[in-house]
Amino acid sequence: MGRQGISRRALLKTGGAALTGWALLSTLQVGAPHRVLAQTGVEVLPWLDQPAENPVPERVRNLLEWEKLDSWQTPPEQFFSVAHYGYPELDVNNWQLEIAGLVDNPMTLTMAELQTWPRQEVDFTLECSGNHGFGWNWGLVGNARWAGTALAPLLQEAGIKDDAVEVAFYGADVGEETVREQTITQHFARTMSIDDATSPYNMLCYEMNGESLPSRHGYPLRLIAPGWYGIANVKWLQRVEVRSRRLMNRFMARDYVTLRKQEVEGEETWSESSVGRSLLKSAPARVVRSDDAYRIEGAAWGRPIGRVEVQIDDGPWQAAVLDTDNVRRFSWRFWSLDWLDAEPGEHTITSRAIDTEGNIQPAKNDPLIAGKITYWESNGQITRQVRISA
């Protein structure tokens, strides 16, 4: 099969980025190494405020316990998972990936054929867009090294037609939905615009942390879209369809839609937006004690992190120290603050991340957060409570 050109619009957008994009994923060494977590010989103080019990363990599993965070890379067996239509068990020997729709050369690929394409890796912190949206789901985030092959060259091989507007990704998981009193059967599916889908960072992933992709994380193949919330990273992928019309299914038009009240020229209005790219966020992970010294540790993610600041009780914001061992474009960064004047009693710990462009993680009373009535995209500053013993 001859190599076909990607759509002219997408080609102009990707251009040299397709050649240089993956180079941006390499480690950036900044100053002397500073290891923040994974310490030994320390006592971890339990947070006084703890998440409620998980009410849907059949759908949501392995929420991160922040006090136990001690590894930059999350083991697959500890990595959270969310399933809307169950956890399908697929046999790779009977599985194929279809690339179809508005393409010049439809493709059907086995895993063996897919693995002949150049292998790529990316370290990416995956967060569910509902993380911290309720009183129980505070741990829907994890970091892993994902491996597979870049999506854009396969779309280029298929040849996207110029009248295409978006790419839909269909999983093998199936469920029933009721739309206007009509019950229908649907595959899980999400879409991206042509420009977003042809990003050089998107990957057809078949490995996680150096091993075959686990079943509950999408075996044998899933989409990994660095910089996007978990809902966009479709698991159990079996069809990629290039489309001329917007897909308006549950997961694009009715569910995973953020509803926000805002004021425009003195008038109250409401906006609805589909969950998409990850937002800037941080969280205090734990407070540790070694002899009489205390330290606050945490993580920041969602955007390239420039700095993190910590507020103790109602005191001033203090600059945390960022980990320089593992600095990746799409991964979380650990941070720490030596708590030099820790006094006995109960205290609050709040963190805020600032990205490399100067954007600040919003406070809970910021209109962007306070005006939001849906639980998705809850990236407001997080406050935890801890007790220092006398």
C-alpha positions as CSV (number, residue, x, y, z in Angstrom):
1,M,0.0,0.0,0.0
2,G,1.4,3.4,-1.0
3,R,1.8,6.1,1.6
4,Q,-1.1,8.5,1.3
5,G,-1.1,12.2,2.3
6,I,-3.0,13.3,5.4
7,S,-5.6,16.0,4.9
8,R,-4.0,19.3,3.7
9,R,-5.3,21.1,6.8
10,A,-3.8,18.5,9.2
11,L,-0.6,18.3,7.3
12,L,0.0,22.0,7.7
13,K,-0.7,21.7,11.4
14,T,1.5,18.7,12.1
15,G,4.4,19.4,9.6
16,G,7.6,19.5,11.5
17,A,5.9,18.7,14.8
18,A,5.4,15.1,13.6
19,L,9.2,14.9,13.4
20,T,10.1,16.7,16.6
21,G,7.1,16.1,18.9
22,W,8.4,12.9,20.5
23,A,11.7,14.6,21.3
24,L,9.8,16.9,23.6
25,L,8.9,13.9,25.8
26,S,12.5,13.3,26.9
27,T,13.6,14.1,30.4
28,L,14.6,17.7,31.1
29,Q,17.4,17.8,33.7
30,V,17.1,21.0,35.8
31,G,19.8,21.6,38.3
32,A,21.0,19.0,40.8
33,P,18.8,16.0,41.4
34,H,16.4,16.4,44.3
35,R,14.4,13.3,45.3
36,V,11.1,14.3,46.9
37,L,9.2,11.1,47.7
38,A,10.1,7.4,48.2
39,Q,11.9,8.2,51.5
40,T,12.7,5.6,54.1
41,G,12.7,5.9,57.9
42,V,9.9,8.4,58.1
43,E,6.5,8.4,59.8
44,V,3.5,9.3,57.6
45,L,0.9,11.3,59.5
46,P,-2.7,10.3,58.5
47,W,-4.9,13.0,57.1
48,L,-7.8,13.8,59.4
49,D,-10.1,14.2,56.4
50,Q,-10.5,11.0,54.5
51,P,-12.6,10.2,51.4
52,A,-15.9,8.4,51.9
53,E,-16.3,4.8,50.9
54,N,-16.4,4.1,47.2
55,P,-20.1,3.5,46.4
56,V,-19.4,1.9,42.9
57,P,-16.6,-0.5,43.3
58,E,-17.9,-2.5,40.3
59,R,-17.2,0.5,38.0
60,V,-14.4,2.4,39.7
61,R,-11.4,0.5,41.1
62,N,-8.0,1.2,42.8
63,L,-8.3,4.8,43.9
64,L,-4.9,6.2,44.9
65,E,-4.4,6.5,48.7
66,W,-2.4,9.7,48.9
67,E,-0.6,8.9,52.1
68,K,0.9,5.8,50.4
69,L,2.2,7.7,47.3
70,D,5.9,6.8,47.2
71,S,6.6,6.0,43.6
72,W,6.7,8.3,40.5
73,Q,5.5,5.5,38.3
74,T,2.2,3.8,39.4
75,P,2.2,0.0,39.2
76,P,-0.6,-1.3,36.9
77,E,-2.2,-3.3,39.7
78,Q,-2.5,0.0,41.8
79,F,-3.6,2.2,38.8
80,F,-7.2,3.4,39.0
81,S,-9.7,2.2,36.4
82,V,-13.2,3.4,35.4
83,A,-15.5,1.2,33.3
84,H,-18.9,2.5,32.0
85,Y,-20.0,-0.7,30.2
86,G,-18.1,-3.4,32.2
87,Y,-14.6,-4.9,31.5
88,P,-14.6,-6.8,28.3
89,E,-12.2,-9.8,28.0
90,L,-10.7,-9.8,24.5
91,D,-8.6,-12.4,22.7
92,V,-5.9,-10.7,20.8
93,N,-5.8,-13.6,18.3
94,N,-9.4,-12.7,17.3
95,W,-9.0,-9.0,17.5
96,Q,-8.4,-6.4,14.8
97,L,-8.2,-2.6,14.6
98,E,-10.3,-1.0,11.9
99,I,-9.5,2.4,10.5
100,A,-12.4,3.4,8.3
101,G,-14.8,6.2,7.3
102,L,-13.7,9.2,5.3
103,V,-10.4,7.7,4.3
104,D,-8.9,6.9,0.9
105,N,-7.5,3.5,2.0
106,P,-9.4,1.8,4.8
107,M,-7.2,-0.4,7.0
108,T,-7.6,-3.5,9.1
109,L,-4.7,-4.4,11.3
110,T,-3.9,-7.3,13.6
111,M,-1.7,-6.7,16.6
112,A,1.3,-8.3,14.8
113,E,0.8,-5.9,11.9
114,L,0.4,-2.9,14.3
115,Q,3.6,-3.8,16.1
116,T,5.6,-3.5,12.8
117,W,5.1,0.3,13.0
118,P,7.7,2.3,14.9
119,R,7.4,1.9,18.6
120,Q,6.9,5.0,20.8
121,E,6.9,5.6,24.5
122,V,5.5,8.4,26.7
123,D,5.3,9.1,30.4
124,F,1.8,10.4,31.0
125,T,-0.2,11.2,34.2
126,L,-3.7,10.0,33.5
127,E,-6.5,11.6,35.5
128,C,-10.2,11.0,35.5
129,S,-12.1,14.2,34.8
130,G,-14.3,13.4,37.8
131,N,-11.4,13.3,40.2
132,H,-12.1,15.2,43.4
133,G,-15.7,15.8,42.2
134,F,-17.3,13.9,45.1
135,G,-16.5,13.2,48.7
136,W,-15.1,9.7,47.8
137,N,-13.2,9.9,44.5
138,W,-10.0,11.7,45.5
139,G,-7.6,9.2,44.0
140,L,-8.5,8.9,40.3
141,V,-5.0,9.7,39.0
142,G,-1.9,7.7,38.2
143,N,1.3,8.0,36.2
144,A,2.7,5.3,33.8
145,R,5.0,4.8,30.9
146,W,2.8,3.9,27.9
147,A,4.2,2.3,24.8
148,G,2.8,1.6,21.3
149,T,2.8,3.3,17.9
150,A,1.9,6.9,17.0
151,L,-1.6,7.3,15.6
152,A,-0.9,10.1,13.1
153,P,1.2,8.0,10.7
154,L,-1.5,5.4,10.5
155,L,-4.1,8.1,9.7
156,Q,-1.7,9.4,7.1
157,E,-1.4,6.0,5.6
158,A,-5.2,5.7,5.5
159,G,-5.5,9.2,3.9
160,I,-8.0,11.5,5.5
161,K,-10.4,13.1,3.1
162,D,-10.6,16.9,3.0
163,D,-14.3,17.0,4.1
164,A,-13.6,15.1,7.3
165,V,-14.2,17.1,10.6
166,E,-13.4,14.6,13.4
167,V,-12.1,11.2,14.3
168,A,-14.2,8.8,16.5
169,F,-12.6,6.1,18.7
170,Y,-14.8,3.1,19.5
171,G,-14.1,0.6,22.3
172,A,-15.3,-3.0,22.4
173,D,-17.3,-2.2,25.6
174,V,-21.1,-2.1,24.9
175,G,-24.1,-0.9,26.9
176,E,-27.7,0.2,26.7
177,E,-28.7,3.8,26.7
178,T,-32.2,5.4,26.7
179,V,-32.6,8.3,24.4
180,R,-36.0,10.0,24.1
181,E,-37.6,6.9,25.6
182,Q,-35.9,4.6,23.1
183,T,-33.5,2.0,24.4
184,I,-30.5,1.5,22.1
185,T,-27.2,-0.4,22.3
186,Q,-24.1,1.6,21.9
187,H,-20.3,1.1,22.0
188,F,-18.3,3.4,24.2
189,A,-17.0,6.1,21.9
190,R,-15.2,9.5,22.1
191,T,-14.1,11.9,19.3
192,M,-11.4,14.5,18.5
193,S,-11.2,17.1,15.8
194,I,-8.9,16.2,12.9
195,D,-6.2,18.6,14.2
196,D,-6.3,17.1,17.7
197,A,-6.4,13.5,16.5
198,T,-3.4,14.0,14.3
199,S,-1.2,15.3,17.2
200,P,2.2,13.6,17.1
201,Y,1.7,12.7,20.8
202,N,-1.4,10.5,20.4
203,M,-0.6,6.8,20.6
204,L,-2.2,3.4,19.9
205,C,-1.0,1.8,23.1
206,Y,-0.3,-1.9,23.8
207,E,2.1,-1.7,26.8
208,M,2.0,-0.2,30.2
209,N,5.2,0.1,32.4
210,G,7.1,-2.2,30.1
211,E,4.5,-5.0,30.2
212,S,1.5,-6.0,28.0
213,L,-1.4,-3.7,28.6
214,P,-3.5,-5.2,31.4
215,S,-7.1,-6.3,30.6
216,R,-8.8,-3.7,32.8
217,H,-6.6,-1.0,31.3
218,G,-7.8,-1.7,27.8
219,Y,-6.0,-4.9,26.5
220,P,-5.1,-5.4,23.8
221,L,-5.1,-1.8,22.6
222,R,-6.2,1.6,23.9
223,L,-5.8,5.2,22.8
224,I,-3.3,7.3,24.9
225,A,-3.8,11.0,24.3
226,P,-1.3,12.8,26.5
227,G,-2.6,16.0,27.9
228,W,-6.3,14.9,27.9
229,Y,-8.5,13.6,30.6
230,G,-9.0,9.9,31.0
231,I,-12.4,9.8,29.2
232,A,-10.6,10.6,25.9
233,N,-8.2,7.7,26.3
234,V,-10.5,5.0,24.9
235,K,-9.9,1.5,26.2
236,W,-10.4,-1.8,24.3
237,L,-10.0,0.1,21.1
238,Q,-11.4,-1.7,18.0
239,R,-12.4,1.0,15.5
240,V,-11.1,4.4,14.4
241,E,-13.6,6.2,12.2
242,V,-13.0,9.4,10.3
243,R,-16.3,11.4,10.1
244,S,-17.9,14.4,8.4
245,R,-20.4,15.0,11.2
246,R,-20.1,15.4,15.0
247,L,-20.8,12.3,17.0
248,M,-23.4,13.3,19.6
249,N,-23.6,10.2,21.8
250,R,-23.8,10.0,25.6
251,F,-20.0,10.6,26.1
252,M,-19.8,13.6,23.8
253,A,-23.1,15.4,24.2
254,R,-25.0,14.3,27.3
255,D,-22.5,13.0,29.8
256,Y,-19.0,14.4,30.6
257,V,-20.4,17.9,29.9
258,T,-19.4,20.7,32.3
259,L,-22.2,23.1,33.1
260,R,-21.0,26.5,34.4
261,K,-22.7,29.7,35.4
262,Q,-20.9,32.9,34.3
263,E,-21.6,36.6,34.0
264,V,-21.3,38.3,30.6
265,E,-21.8,42.1,30.5
266,G,-23.7,42.0,33.8
267,E,-26.0,39.2,32.7
268,E,-26.0,35.7,34.1
269,T,-25.5,33.1,31.5
270,W,-24.8,29.3,31.4
271,S,-22.2,27.5,29.3
272,E,-21.9,23.8,28.5
273,S,-18.6,22.3,27.3
274,S,-17.5,18.7,26.6
275,V,-14.7,17.5,28.9
276,G,-11.4,17.6,26.9
277,R,-7.9,18.5,27.9
278,S,-6.5,18.1,31.4
279,L,-6.4,21.2,33.6
280,L,-3.7,22.4,35.9
281,K,-3.8,20.8,39.3
282,S,-1.9,19.8,42.5
283,A,-2.6,17.9,45.7
284,P,-0.9,17.6,49.1
285,A,-0.1,13.9,49.3
286,R,1.2,13.4,52.8
287,V,2.9,14.9,55.8
288,V,5.9,13.0,57.1
289,R,8.0,13.2,60.3
290,S,11.6,12.2,60.8
291,D,12.7,12.7,64.5
292,D,11.4,16.2,65.2
293,A,11.4,17.5,61.6
294,Y,8.2,17.6,59.5
295,R,7.8,17.7,55.7
296,I,4.8,18.3,53.4
297,E,4.9,16.3,50.1
298,G,2.6,16.3,47.1
299,A,2.2,16.1,43.3
300,A,1.3,18.6,40.5
301,W,0.2,17.7,37.0
302,G,-2.1,18.7,34.1
303,R,0.3,21.2,32.5
304,P,4.1,21.7,32.4
305,I,4.8,22.7,36.0
306,G,6.8,25.9,36.7
307,R,6.4,26.0,40.5
308,V,4.2,24.9,43.4
309,E,3.2,26.9,46.5
310,V,1.9,25.7,49.8
311,Q,-0.2,27.5,52.4
312,I,-0.3,26.3,56.0
313,D,-3.5,27.4,57.8
314,D,-4.0,31.0,56.9
315,G,-0.3,31.8,56.5
316,P,1.5,33.1,53.4
317,W,2.1,31.0,50.3
318,Q,5.5,29.3,50.5
319,A,7.5,28.0,47.5
320,A,7.9,24.2,47.5
321,V,10.9,22.4,46.1
322,L,10.2,20.5,42.8
323,D,11.6,17.1,42.1
324,T,14.2,17.2,39.4
325,D,14.7,13.4,39.0
326,N,11.7,13.0,36.7
327,V,10.7,15.9,34.6
328,R,8.5,15.0,31.7
329,R,6.1,17.1,29.5
330,F,3.0,15.1,30.4
331,S,3.8,13.6,33.8
332,W,3.2,14.8,37.3
333,R,6.0,16.4,39.3
334,F,6.5,15.7,43.0
335,W,7.1,18.6,45.3
336,S,8.0,19.1,49.0
337,L,8.1,21.8,51.7
338,D,10.1,21.5,54.9
339,W,7.6,22.5,57.7
340,L,10.1,24.4,59.9
341,D,7.7,25.8,62.5
342,A,5.2,23.0,63.0
343,E,3.2,23.5,66.2
344,P,1.1,20.9,68.0
345,G,-2.5,20.9,67.0
346,E,-4.7,20.6,64.0
347,H,-3.7,22.4,60.7
348,T,-4.8,22.8,57.1
349,I,-2.5,22.3,54.2
350,T,-3.3,23.8,50.8
351,S,-1.3,23.6,47.6
352,R,-1.5,25.5,44.3
353,A,0.4,24.7,41.0
354,I,1.7,27.4,38.6
355,D,2.5,26.3,35.1
356,T,5.4,27.4,33.0
357,E,3.2,30.1,31.4
358,G,2.3,31.6,34.8
359,N,-1.3,30.2,35.0
360,I,-2.3,29.5,38.6
361,Q,-4.5,26.7,39.8
362,P,-7.7,28.4,40.8
363,A,-9.0,28.7,44.4
364,K,-12.3,27.1,45.4
365,N,-14.0,30.6,45.4
366,D,-12.7,31.4,41.9
367,P,-15.7,32.0,39.6
368,L,-14.3,29.3,37.3
369,I,-14.8,26.8,40.1
370,A,-17.6,28.4,42.2
371,G,-19.8,28.8,39.1
372,K,-19.5,25.2,38.1
373,I,-22.4,22.9,39.1
374,T,-21.2,19.7,37.6
375,Y,-18.5,17.6,39.2
376,W,-16.2,17.1,36.2
377,E,-13.0,19.2,35.8
378,S,-12.7,19.9,39.5
379,N,-9.2,21.4,39.5
380,G,-9.7,23.9,42.4
381,Q,-7.0,24.1,45.1
382,I,-7.1,21.2,47.5
383,T,-7.0,21.6,51.3
384,R,-6.2,18.7,53.6
385,Q,-6.2,18.5,57.4
386,V,-3.6,17.1,59.7
387,R,-2.8,16.9,63.4
388,I,0.7,17.5,64.9
389,S,1.0,15.7,68.3
390,A,2.4,17.5,71.3
